Amino acid sequence: DTGADGLELNFGCPHGMCERGMGSAVGQEPEVLKVVAGWAVEFAHVPVLVKLTPNIGDITVPGVAAVEAGAHGLSLINTIKSIVGVDLDRMVPHPVVGGRSTNGGYCGPAVKPIALHMVAALARDPRVTVPISGIGGIATWRDAAEFIALSCGTVQVCTAAMTYGFRIVQEMCSGLAQWMDAGGHADLAAFRGRAVPNVTDWQYLNLNYVTKARIDQELCIKCGRCYAACEDTSHQAIAMSEDRVFSVKDEECVACNLCVNVCPVENCIPMVPLGRGKVDPRTCRPVGDYANWTQHPNNPSVKAAE
């Protein structure tokens, strides 16, 4: 009656709601979620979305329950139960409320990988037949594009707007439009869900696929972070010469990507695909059996053809 275009049922909030049988307490009980969502769907005259909690083992269970209740869409993720720090002077976690504290909901850029994982899980489930609205650490046009590529029809922004103001949304729209024009995407439908078929179960991955780190000597600033990380906490796969030239020992590299993550220079350390652990040193191209995964007998598509 107030003129809302839709209703989003918050079945994910951990801020004191779950202790009172609401919020994430509903989202963690699929049968309860189905009943409560069903009430809203029955009496509402506008679309009803169900906002899911990430504080659960399998996101598809409440997601499917919401679909079965008649929800018109799903949104995820809500915040993650957490304690963000401890005041060591007063020995109370933050935020301090009258000398005590409790858990809160963690949000922002750090939760984006978890959100993408859960969105992809729902997008791959054939029982989920309703639109998905992506939430969780979306702060740039690229973040939005990634959620859309994993099937989201819309995305939602909260933390970034709190941090930078509502103008951040205009910047995201502008950046997304420029990327779409450059890539030849006429509209969102042109790339929505395009990444979903490339998400699979571990058992279907090419276990003969091998990559090795390569250090671009022209981009390298000789900071040594890759060497320190690999030498002290990984596989001792990076060598350092007396004049601080860093190189990868192929026989030791296990493609953990640690050097890529600690390198401060973008694209300085790419991971180069190899064959079955072998590479032509002149071209860095794969050699050996099954260099092409499309021909590998463990590839599901090959098995299906046989």
Solvent accessible surface area in square Angstrom, and as a share of the most:
residue,aa,sasa,rsa
1,D,198,1.03
2,T,136,0.79
3,G,65,0.62
4,A,53,0.41
5,D,133,0.69
6,G,32,0.30
7,L,71,0.35
8,E,72,0.32
9,L,31,0.15
10,N,72,0.37
11,F,15,0.06
12,G,0,0.00
13,C,19,0.11
14,P,1,0.00
15,H,100,0.44
16,G,32,0.30
17,M,57,0.25
18,C,23,0.14
19,E,117,0.52
20,R,157,0.57
21,G,48,0.46
22,M,85,0.38
23,G,4,0.04
24,S,0,0.00
25,A,24,0.19
26,V,13,0.07
27,G,0,0.00
28,Q,62,0.27
29,E,95,0.43
30,P,32,0.20
31,E,118,0.53
32,V,72,0.41
33,L,0,0.00
34,K,59,0.25
35,V,78,0.45
36,V,43,0.25
37,A,0,0.00
38,G,21,0.20
39,W,148,0.52
40,A,23,0.18
41,V,37,0.21
42,E,121,0.54
43,F,145,0.60
44,A,28,0.21
45,H,182,0.81
46,V,46,0.27
47,P,68,0.43
48,V,0,0.00
49,L,46,0.23
50,V,0,0.00
51,K,36,0.15
52,L,0,0.00
53,T,0,0.00
54,P,10,0.07
55,N,32,0.16
56,I,43,0.22
57,G,85,0.82
58,D,72,0.37
59,I,6,0.03
60,T,18,0.10
61,V,71,0.41
62,P,0,0.00
63,G,0,0.00
64,V,11,0.07
65,A,5,0.04
66,A,0,0.00
67,V,26,0.15
68,E,108,0.48
69,A,16,0.12
70,G,34,0.33
71,A,4,0.03
72,H,88,0.39
73,G,3,0.02
74,L,0,0.00
75,S,0,0.00
76,L,0,0.00
77,I,4,0.02
78,N,13,0.07
79,T,23,0.14
80,I,36,0.18
81,K,84,0.36
82,S,28,0.18
83,I,97,0.49
84,V,102,0.59
85,G,24,0.23
86,V,73,0.42
87,D,21,0.11
88,L,131,0.65
89,D,141,0.73
90,R,149,0.54
91,M,138,0.62
92,V,17,0.09
93,P,36,0.23
94,H,78,0.35
95,P,93,0.59
96,V,39,0.22
97,V,109,0.63
98,G,83,0.80
99,G,44,0.43
100,R,192,0.70
101,S,37,0.24
102,T,92,0.53
103,N,41,0.21
104,G,24,0.23
105,G,19,0.18
106,Y,93,0.35
107,C,60,0.36
108,G,3,0.03
109,P,96,0.61
110,A,61,0.47
111,V,5,0.03
112,K,35,0.15
113,P,87,0.55
114,I,69,0.35
115,A,0,0.00
116,L,33,0.16
117,H,122,0.54
118,M,17,0.07
119,V,0,0.00
120,A,8,0.06
121,A,28,0.21
122,L,0,0.00
123,A,28,0.22
124,R,97,0.35
125,D,18,0.09
126,P,120,0.75
127,R,138,0.50
128,V,19,0.11
129,T,107,0.62
130,V,30,0.17
131,P,93,0.59
132,I,10,0.05
133,S,5,0.03
134,G,0,0.00
135,I,22,0.11
136,G,8,0.08
137,G,12,0.11
138,I,6,0.03
139,A,20,0.16
140,T,66,0.38
141,W,63,0.22
142,R,137,0.50
143,D,16,0.08
144,A,4,0.03
145,A,8,0.06
146,E,60,0.27
147,F,0,0.00
148,I,7,0.03
149,A,22,0.17
150,L,21,0.11
151,S,30,0.20
152,C,0,0.00
153,G,27,0.26
154,T,82,0.48
155,V,41,0.24
156,Q,61,0.27
157,V,40,0.23
158,C,77,0.46
159,T,39,0.23
160,A,7,0.06
161,A,17,0.13
162,M,151,0.67
163,T,90,0.52
164,Y,145,0.55
165,G,31,0.30
166,F,173,0.72
167,R,169,0.62
168,I,21,0.10
169,V,59,0.34
170,Q,115,0.51
171,E,107,0.48
172,M,13,0.06
173,C,81,0.48
174,S,55,0.36
175,G,14,0.14
176,L,22,0.11
177,A,49,0.38
178,Q,121,0.54
179,W,85,0.30
180,M,21,0.09
181,D,114,0.59
182,A,93,0.72
183,G,48,0.46
184,G,66,0.63
185,H,37,0.17
186,A,99,0.77
187,D,76,0.39
188,L,62,0.31
189,A,65,0.50
190,A,37,0.29
191,F,7,0.03
192,R,101,0.37
193,G,18,0.18
194,R,151,0.55
195,A,32,0.25
196,V,23,0.13
197,P,108,0.68
198,N,127,0.65
199,V,54,0.31
200,T,55,0.32
201,D,60,0.31
202,W,178,0.62
203,Q,121,0.54
204,Y,94,0.36
205,L,86,0.43
206,N,23,0.12
207,L,113,0.56
208,N,35,0.18
209,Y,121,0.46
210,V,38,0.22
211,T,19,0.11
212,K,21,0.09
213,A,1,0.01
214,R,55,0.20
215,I,21,0.11
216,D,54,0.28
217,Q,86,0.38
218,E,170,0.76
219,L,76,0.38
220,C,24,0.14
221,I,108,0.55
222,K,85,0.36
223,C,57,0.34
224,G,12,0.11
225,R,126,0.46
226,C,10,0.06
227,Y,58,0.22
228,A,49,0.38
229,A,19,0.15
230,C,12,0.07
231,E,60,0.27
232,D,110,0.57
233,T,110,0.64
234,S,28,0.18
235,H,84,0.37
236,Q,79,0.35
237,A,4,0.03
238,I,5,0.03
239,A,34,0.26
240,M,82,0.36
241,S,49,0.31
242,E,185,0.83
243,D,98,0.51
244,R,100,0.36
245,V,56,0.32
246,F,1,0.00
247,S,54,0.35
248,V,30,0.17
249,K,71,0.30
250,D,45,0.23
251,E,140,0.63
252,E,79,0.35
253,C,14,0.08
254,V,84,0.48
255,A,27,0.21
256,C,70,0.42
257,N,58,0.30
258,L,54,0.27
259,C,13,0.08
260,V,53,0.30
261,N,117,0.60
262,V,32,0.18
263,C,27,0.16
264,P,71,0.44
265,V,35,0.20
266,E,145,0.65
267,N,114,0.58
268,C,2,0.01
269,I,8,0.04
270,P,61,0.39
271,M,43,0.19
272,V,30,0.17
273,P,61,0.38
274,L,6,0.03
275,G,1,0.01
276,R,115,0.42
277,G,39,0.38
278,K,131,0.55
279,V,29,0.17
280,D,27,0.14
281,P,118,0.74
282,R,208,0.76
283,T,72,0.42
284,C,50,0.30
285,R,167,0.61
286,P,54,0.34
287,V,62,0.35
288,G,51,0.49
289,D,91,0.47
290,Y,87,0.33
291,A,49,0.38
292,N,69,0.35
293,W,64,0.22
294,T,90,0.52
295,Q,125,0.56
296,H,7,0.03
297,P,58,0.36
298,N,84,0.43
299,N,16,0.08
300,P,54,0.34
301,S,71,0.46
302,V,31,0.18
303,K,118,0.50
304,A,88,0.68
305,A,91,0.71
306,E,161,0.72
